[in-house]
Amino acid sequence: MPLKVVQFGLGSLGLEIVKVLQKKKRFKLVGAVDIDASKMGKDVGMLALDKRIGISVSSIDAALKARPDIVIHATTSYLDDAYGQIAAIVAKGISVMSTCEQLVYPYTSKSNIRLAKKLDSLAKKHKARILGVGINPGFVMDSLVLALTGLCTNIEHIRMERVVDVAKRRKALQEKMCLGLTLQEFEKKKSKVGHVGLLESAKMICDTLKVKASFVSSVRPIVANRPFKSSDVTIEQGQIAGLEHRLTGKNKSAKFIEMILYMFAGASEFDLIEIEGTPPISVRTNGIQGDQATIALLLNYIPIVMNAKPGLLTVRDLPLPRFS
């Protein structure tokens, strides 16, 4: 029998998940949830596929009456916003896969550690599982890096660089990257923009390798030096084309880990992982499409999560997924 799935969150990523679920025989979509009142009661197939599939957008309580095996949760990057939504599902004994970036490795602040402990306790009590996963954080800059460290007998320094063309990504990500803003507009909202997840990835790596590190991060705007135009993005010269996010982790006085993330319109995409150690390792891709890969990870992790022990899990606790 196919696994029954509820999709919670029907933004651009959530609707893409619905599309992929409709193609997978091993999964059966049995519910769709969103807090947007304008979507309530509509056939989710009309929103995602422009055709009816017989599943109306509802509240989470209504959707859970179908007794799904798992809920795919895609609503927010922040754990304090996601906590109540996830807790309500887990309290009914239903497992959750989430794209919440801070949930991928929530052990980065006192408040998130407190919420993580509560979710872990609740999941164990009701025999459910919780996993936060995505392409970044959740794979390229953490679990893939940790897998590559298995080839080393000694590690001195880890460096990762990821370059993303945000003109090819969903609108919500473009807004996070401040596309089209002036520098003055950026200054007013810079504390609320940018990528969430570098700290989670770095902390996961350092904790797993038992390296005590202090972290410093910075975000700076990338200003367009010429006009840029694509099918749905227009940026004038002098406007912001994206952001550069850097994070450094030092062990005592030595730089142990360095992460650099460029996300701007028109970028030539690639991912680079370099490990200075014995032996030295360098792995480069031609760029992994984030949304498509995140959906694949969510679905390919489901059988692994369903067979895991109840509780709050992280990708470092589980085997790497494979295509299924």
N, C-alpha and C positions, 0 to 999 in steps of 0.2 A: 504494500500500500504506500502511496506517496505521502511524504511528510506534509502536514497541514501548517500553513504559514499565514500570519497576519503581518501586513506592512503598516508600520506606525510612522507617519511622516510622509507627506506627499508633495514635497518640494521637487525640484528638478531631479535630484538623485533618487528620491523615493519613487518617482514615476518611472525612472529608468529601471529600477529594481523590479517594479511591476511588469514591465515589458519582458525582462529576461525570465522572470518566474513563469510567464505564460508559455515560454518555449521549453521549459524543463519538465520532463515527465515525472521526475522523482519528487517534485514539489507540487503542492496544490494550494493556491491562494484561496483563503477562506474568509478574509476580512481586510478592510482598509480603514485607516484611522488618520484624522488630521484635526487640528484645533481651529483651522480656518473655517468660519461659519459659512462662507460662500461655497465651500466644497461639500458641506454636509448634505447627505442624501443623494448626491450625484453618483452615477455609475462610474466606478474608478476606471473602467475600460474606456469610457469616453474621454477622461482626462489624460490617460496614458497612451491609448491606442486608437482613439477616435472610433471606437466601436464598443458596443455593450458586451459585458461579460457576466452580468448578473450579480455583481457585488457592489453594494452601495457604501459610500463613505459614512462612517458612524463614529460613535464614541468608543473608547477602548473597552468600557464595560460591555457594550453591545457586541463588539467584535470577539471578545473572549468567550462569549456563549457558544461559539463554534468549537471550543476546546482545541485550539491550535497546539501543535507540538512545540512551536517556537514563534517568537515575535522578532521581526527585524525592525530595529528602532533607528530612525535617521532624522533627528530633529534639531540637535544642538551640538556645539563643540564643548560645552562647559558642564561639568559634573553636577554642580549645584542646581542647574536648570533641568538636567536629565534625571536627577535622583528620584523625585516623586513619581515620574512617569514609569521608570523601571521598577521601583519598589512595588507599585500597584499591580504590575504584571506578575512579578516573582511571588508575591503574597498569595497568588492563586495557583502556585506550583507550575508555572509556565516559564520556560527558559527564554533568554533574551540575547540576541546578537545586536550590538550597537555600533554606530559609526562615531559616537561621541569621542573626540580626540583625547580628552582628559581621562576617560575611562580606560583607554588602552594601557596606561600605566599610571594609576591614580596616586602613587606614593611620592608626590612632589611637594605637598604642602600639608600643614596640620589639618586644615578644613577638609581637603580631599581625602586624606588618610582616614579621618573620622567617618566620612560618608562611605568610603570603601569598606571599612570594617562593618558598618551597619548593613550594607548590601550583601557582604559575604555571609554574615550571620543569618540574614533573612533567607538567602538562597539555600543555605544548608538546612535550615529549619523546614523549608517547603520542598526540599529535594529538587531544586532548579539550578540551572547554570547561567552565568552571565559572562559574556566576553565582549570587550571593545576591540574593534579591529578596523583597519583601513590600509591604504597603500602607504600613507605617511602621516601620522605614526601608524605602526602596525606591521610594516614589512621592510621597505627599502632601506630606511635609516636606522633600523633596530634589529628585527629578527633575522633579516638576511645578513646583517653585519655580524651578529652573534654566531650564525652558522659558519661564516667564513673564519671566525677566530678559532674554530675547531681544527683548522689546518696549521695552527701556530704553536710552537713550544715557548715562545716569548713574544710579548707585545710591548712596544714602547710608545706608540702614538697611533691614533685612529683619526682619519679625516674623511668626511663625506661631503659631497657637493651634489646638489640636485637643482636642475634648471628646468623650469616649466613655462610653456607658452600659455599664459592665462587667456589669451584671445580665443583659444580653442576649448576653454573650460566653461562650466556653468556660470550663470549670471551672479549667483550668490558669492562665488569665489572671486569673481571680478570685483565685486563691491568691497570685499574684504581687502583686496589688493589696491584699492583706492584709484582704480582706473578712471582717468579723465578729470581728477581733482586738480586744483591749483595747489601750490605749496602752502598758501595761507589756509586753505580748507583742510589740508592734511594736518597742519599744526593743531587745529582745533579738535581733531578726532583721533590723533595718532595713538592715544592710549587704548583705543577700542578696536584697532584694526590689526591686520597681519595674520600670520599663520599660527595656529595653536598646535603644538605637538613636538617641537624640537626639544624642549626640556624633558618631556615624557620619554622620548627616545633616548636621550643622553643618559638620563637617570636609570632607565632600564638596563642599558649596556653596562654602566659603571657598577650598579648594584649586583648584576649577574657575575661580572668579573671581579667583584669584591675590591673595587677601587673607590676610595673615598675622594670625592672631588667637590670643588666649589665652582658654581656656574655663573657666567656673565653672558648676557645676551643683548643684542642691539638690533634695531630695525631702522632702515633708512629708505627714503623714497628713491625710485629710479625715474629720472625726468627724461621725457622724450626729446631727443635732439633733432627730430624731424617728424612730420605728421605721419600717423599710422591709421590705416583703415582696413577693416575686414568686413565680413558679411553682417556682423552685429556689434562691432566695436569701432568707435572713431575717437582718436586722440590727437589733439593739436600739439604742435611743437611748444614745449615749455610746460605742458600738463604732465601729470604723473602717469607713467606707463606700467607701474608695478612696484614691488618692494624687494629689498634685499634683507634677509634675516640671518644673523650670525649668532652662534652660541659656542662658547669655549668652556671646557671643563678642565680645571687644573688640579693636579694631585701634588700637594705641597706647592713647590714653585714651578713644577714642570707641567707643560701643557700636554694633557693626556688625550683629550678628545676635542675635535673641532668639527662643527657642522655649519655648512653654508647653503642657504636656500635662496635662489633667485626665482622670482615669479613675476614675469612681465610680458607684455604683449609683443609678439614677434620674436621671442627667444628661440634659439636653436637648442632643442631639448636634449638632455643627457643626464645620466646618474653616474656618479663616480664614488667608489669606495676604495680607500687606500689604507693599508695597515703596515706600519713600519714595525717589523718584527722578524722572527725566524720561523719560516721564510717570509720575506716581504710579499705582500699581495696587492694587486691592483685589478679592480673589476670595473668595467665601464659598459653602460647600456646606451642605446640610442634614444632613451627617454621612454618611460613607462606611463601610459595614459592612466591618469589617476582615477577617474570615475569608473571606467570599465574594469580596471584592476581591483578597485575596492569592491565592486559588485561580485566579481569572481571570488575574491577572498571570503566575503560573507557567505556565499553559497557553498564553497568548497570546505569551509571550516565547520559547517553545520553538522555533518556526521561525526566529526572529531569531538565537537562540543557535546553532542547528545550522548556520547560514550564516556565522557569524562566524569569525574566525581563532582557532586554538587558543590556550589560555591562561586565566588567571584574569581574568574580565571584571567590570566594574561597570556599573550602569545608566547612568552618565554617558557610557560609551563606546559605547552602542548607541542606535539610534532608539527612540522611544517605541512601545510595542506598540499594536495596535488589535484590536478584536474579530475573531475568526476562527472 
